[in-house]
């Protein structure tokens, strides 16, 4: 595979290489999370690198390893600086336009989305609810019809319920594969970040559970508390 890629990129023009990298990046245009966008982009480009140039081969791999760790909640202080440095190394040191173009795009992602990278690393939060480590699925009591389809579909058997009962997801078992969201016709299975709405602890009859307003209702309902400086 590496030999085939080596021949491919040696025969390609600079414009062809650039267009290939740009098209790989465009595949993630709908991805709202910059960390996951960079993770997927570097994973695809590392697989099609010819591997002859060490900085390109190892640089793209390390970009992918670090962003994968960040998306898994294992990001560390200094990761953003390391990602930027590797991107600069790719731009300056790659033997052909393949590594250079990857470096330009990854550096652009970091510069434009530094705040989101910091949230993943320091606050363990993905605002887009894309990175699996930072969100959970729950069944909306108001939307669940008790059809039992998600119970049958779940490969981890993480969903409890029966016909005409509001289903409940066991977060200790759920691996966030998302298969239940595809089969649910009522869009009752939704994502939650750090704040999870009040839910029944066990299956109860459909229509019997009434969610309470957050913050106790009243004038302050739905407002966020101010942080103390």
matplotlib code that plots the C-alpha trace (Angstrom):
import matplotlib.pyplot as plt

x = [0.0, 2.8, 4.6, 1.4, 0.9, 4.5, 4.2, 0.8, 2.1, 5.4, 3.4, 0.8, 1.2, 1.2, -2.3, -3.6, -2.1, -3.5, -7.0, -6.9, -6.2, -8.8, -11.4, -10.5, -11.1, -14.3, -15.7, -15.9, -17.5, -20.7, -18.9, -19.7, -16.9, -13.4, -11.6, -13.5, -13.1, -9.4, -9.3, -11.1, -9.2, -5.8, -6.9, -7.8, -4.8, -2.3, -3.6, -3.0, 0.4, 3.2, 5.3, 8.6, 8.9, 9.4, 8.0, 4.9, 4.4, 5.1, 3.7, 0.2, 0.1, 1.0, -1.7, -4.2, -3.0, -3.2, -6.6, -8.0, -6.8, -8.4, -11.7, -11.6, -11.2, -7.4, -6.2, -3.4, -2.0, 0.3, -1.4, -2.6, 1.0, 2.3, -0.4, 0.6, 4.3, 3.7, 1.6, 4.4, 6.9, 4.7, 4.5, 8.2, 9.7, 7.6, 9.2, 6.1, 2.8, 1.0, 2.3, 2.5, -1.2, -2.2, -0.2, -1.8, -5.3, -4.7, -3.0, -6.0, -8.4, -6.4, -6.2, -9.9, -11.1, -8.6, -11.4, -13.2, -9.9, -9.4, -12.9, -12.2, -8.9, -9.6, -13.3, -13.9, -16.7, -17.8, -20.4, -21.4, -22.1, -20.1, -17.2, -18.7, -16.8, -18.6, -22.2, -24.8, -28.1, -31.4, -35.0, -37.3, -40.3, -42.5, -41.6, -41.3, -44.2, -43.1, -42.7, -39.8, -37.9, -34.8, -34.7, -34.6, -32.0, -29.5, -26.5, -25.4, -28.8, -28.5, -32.2, -34.9, -38.5, -41.5, -44.5, -46.3, -43.6, -41.2, -37.8, -34.7, -31.0, -28.4, -25.5, -23.0, -23.6, -24.4, -21.5, -23.1, -23.2, -26.3, -28.2, -31.2, -31.4, -31.7, -34.5, -36.6, -39.3, -40.3, -36.8, -37.2, -33.6, -31.6, -28.1, -27.2, -24.0, -23.1, -26.8, -29.2, -32.9, -34.9, -35.8, -37.6, -35.3, -37.1, -39.7, -43.1, -46.3, -46.2, -47.7, -47.3, -44.0, -44.1, -40.8, -40.3, -39.0, -35.3, -34.1, -37.5, -39.5, -40.4, -38.5, -35.2, -36.2, -33.9, -31.3, -27.7, -26.2, -23.4, -20.0, -18.2, -15.1]
y = [0.0, 2.4, 1.7, 2.3, 5.7, 6.6, 6.1, 7.9, 11.1, 11.1, 11.2, 13.7, 17.5, 20.0, 21.0, 17.4, 16.8, 20.0, 19.3, 15.8, 17.1, 19.8, 17.2, 15.1, 18.1, 19.0, 15.6, 17.0, 20.3, 19.3, 18.2, 20.9, 19.8, 21.0, 18.4, 15.5, 17.2, 17.2, 13.7, 12.2, 14.4, 13.3, 9.7, 9.6, 11.5, 9.5, 6.4, 7.7, 9.2, 7.4, 7.2, 8.0, 11.4, 10.9, 14.3, 13.7, 10.1, 10.6, 14.1, 13.3, 10.2, 12.2, 14.9, 12.0, 10.4, 13.7, 14.7, 11.2, 11.5, 15.0, 13.6, 10.8, 13.2, 12.5, 15.9, 17.6, 21.1, 21.9, 19.7, 22.7, 24.0, 20.6, 20.3, 23.8, 22.9, 19.7, 21.5, 24.0, 21.2, 19.6, 22.9, 23.6, 20.1, 17.9, 16.8, 17.3, 19.3, 16.4, 17.0, 20.8, 21.0, 18.8, 21.1, 24.2, 22.8, 21.5, 24.8, 26.7, 24.4, 25.1, 28.8, 29.2, 26.9, 27.2, 27.9, 24.6, 22.7, 24.3, 23.3, 19.7, 19.7, 21.7, 21.5, 18.1, 19.4, 19.2, 21.9, 20.2, 16.9, 15.0, 13.5, 10.4, 10.8, 14.2, 13.3, 10.8, 9.6, 9.7, 8.9, 11.9, 11.0, 13.4, 11.8, 8.1, 6.1, 2.8, 1.1, -1.1, -0.9, 0.7, -2.0, -4.7, -2.7, -1.9, -4.3, -3.6, -4.3, -0.9, 0.1, -1.0, -0.9, -2.7, -1.9, 1.3, 2.1, 5.0, 3.5, 4.2, 4.0, 2.6, 5.0, 2.5, 0.1, 2.4, 2.7, 5.6, 3.7, 5.7, 2.8, 3.5, 7.1, 5.8, 3.4, 5.7, 7.2, 9.8, 11.2, 10.4, 9.5, 12.6, 13.8, 15.6, 17.2, 18.2, 18.9, 16.0, 16.6, 14.9, 11.4, 8.4, 6.0, 3.0, 2.3, 3.9, 4.0, 6.4, 9.8, 9.3, 11.2, 14.9, 16.7, 19.5, 22.9, 23.4, 25.7, 25.3, 27.3, 31.0, 34.0, 32.3, 29.1, 28.3, 31.0, 30.0, 30.8, 33.4, 32.2, 33.7, 35.7]
z = [0.0, 0.9, -2.3, -4.3, -2.5, -3.1, -6.8, -6.8, -5.1, -7.1, -10.3, -9.1, -9.6, -6.8, -7.7, -7.7, -4.2, -2.9, -4.3, -2.8, 0.7, 0.4, -0.6, 2.4, 4.6, 2.9, 3.9, 7.4, 6.5, 8.3, 11.5, 14.2, 16.5, 15.5, 17.6, 16.0, 12.6, 13.0, 14.4, 11.4, 8.9, 10.3, 10.5, 6.8, 5.6, 7.6, 5.9, 2.4, 3.1, 1.2, 4.3, 2.6, 4.4, 8.1, 9.2, 7.1, 8.2, 11.9, 12.1, 10.8, 13.0, 16.1, 15.2, 15.1, 18.3, 20.2, 18.9, 19.6, 23.2, 23.5, 22.2, 24.7, 27.7, 28.0, 26.7, 28.7, 29.2, 26.3, 23.7, 21.7, 21.5, 20.5, 17.8, 16.5, 16.5, 14.6, 12.0, 11.5, 11.2, 8.5, 6.6, 6.7, 6.6, 4.4, 1.2, -0.9, -0.8, 0.8, 4.3, 3.8, 2.9, 5.9, 8.2, 6.8, 7.4, 10.9, 11.9, 10.6, 12.6, 15.8, 15.3, 14.5, 17.2, 20.1, 22.6, 21.7, 22.1, 25.5, 26.6, 25.6, 27.5, 30.6, 31.1, 29.5, 27.5, 23.8, 23.1, 19.8, 21.7, 19.1, 21.1, 22.8, 26.0, 26.7, 26.1, 27.1, 25.6, 27.4, 26.6, 26.6, 28.7, 26.7, 23.4, 24.2, 23.0, 24.6, 21.2, 22.5, 19.2, 20.8, 23.5, 20.8, 18.7, 21.5, 21.2, 24.8, 26.2, 28.0, 27.6, 30.0, 29.1, 27.6, 25.5, 26.6, 29.2, 29.1, 28.4, 30.5, 29.4, 31.7, 31.2, 32.9, 30.0, 27.1, 24.7, 22.7, 19.4, 18.4, 16.9, 19.1, 17.7, 14.2, 14.9, 17.2, 15.0, 17.6, 18.1, 21.8, 22.3, 22.7, 23.8, 27.0, 28.0, 31.6, 32.4, 32.2, 32.6, 35.3, 34.2, 35.6, 37.3, 36.0, 33.2, 34.0, 32.0, 29.0, 29.9, 33.7, 34.2, 34.5, 34.2, 36.8, 35.6, 36.1, 39.0, 40.6, 38.0, 38.5, 37.2, 37.4, 35.5, 32.6, 33.6, 34.2, 37.5, 37.4, 38.2, 41.1, 40.1]

ax = plt.figure().add_subplot(projection="3d")
ax.plot(x, y, z, "-o")
ax.set_aspect("equal")
plt.show()
